[in-house]
Amino acid sequence: MLVRKVDEILEYVKRLSELLDRLEDAVEREQQNGRGGQRAKGPYAQTLAAAGIGHTDFPDVSSNKGKHLAEAYAPKHRDK
C-alpha cells in the first residue's frame, strides 16, 4: 500500500513538473508578446503575466460557485 502511495506521489510530481514547464513557457510567451505591446515590469511581472491562464483538474469553490453559494445562503434547519 505504501508503494502505491509513493508511486501516486511520483506521478503527481511528474505531472506538476510538466505543468510548471507549460506555465513557464506561457509566461515567457506572454512577456515576449506583452499585453498592449508593452513588456510587463516590476516584481510581480511574471505572476501578472500568468494571471488567468492556469487550469486544474480538481474542482474548487470558484468552479462550483452556485453550489457553494447555495449552501452558504440556504436557511439553516434547526432540530427541536
N, C-alpha and C positions, 0 to 999 in steps of 0.2 A: 504494500500500500504506500509506503514511504517512497519507493522507487517511482511509482506512478505520479505522485505529487511532485517529485523532483523533475520528472520528465515534463509535466504540465508547466512548471515554473520555467524550465528551459525553453519550452515552446513559446511562452509569453514573452520571455526576454528576446527571443529571435524576432517575434512579431513587432515588439516595441522598437527594436533596433531598425527594422525595415521602415516602420512608421516615422521614426526620427530622421532617417535618411531622406524620406519623401518630404518631410516638413522642412528640413534644411534646404533641399532643392527648391521648394516652393518659395521660401523666404528669400533665397538668393535671386530667383527669377523676379520676384516682386520688387526687390530692391533695385535690380538692374533696369526693370521697366519703369518702376516708380509710378505712383499714382499722380496723375496730372502732370507727368513729365518731370517731376522733381524727386530726387532721391531722399528717402527718409533720413533724418538726422536725430541725434540725441541718444540718451542712454536706453530708451525704450524702443528704438527704431525697429529692431528685429521683431520684437513682440507685437508692435502695432502693425507691421507689415504682414504678419501671420494671422492677424485677427480675422475670424470668420472663415478660415479655410480648414479648420480642424474637423475631424469626424471620429466618432466612436461607434463600436458595435453594441455598446451597452446602453440601455435606456437610463435616462436621468430625469430630474424634475423638469427641466426645460423642454424635453421632448414629450412629456406627458402632462403638460400644464393643466389641461381640462380635468384630468383625474385628480391631480394633487389639489387644485383649487376647489374642486367639488368636496373633497374630504375636509379641507380646511374650513369651508363655509357651510357645510351641512349642519343642520341642527343636531345638537347632542341629545341623545335619548338617555333619560335617567330611569333606572330601575327603582321602583318604590316598594 
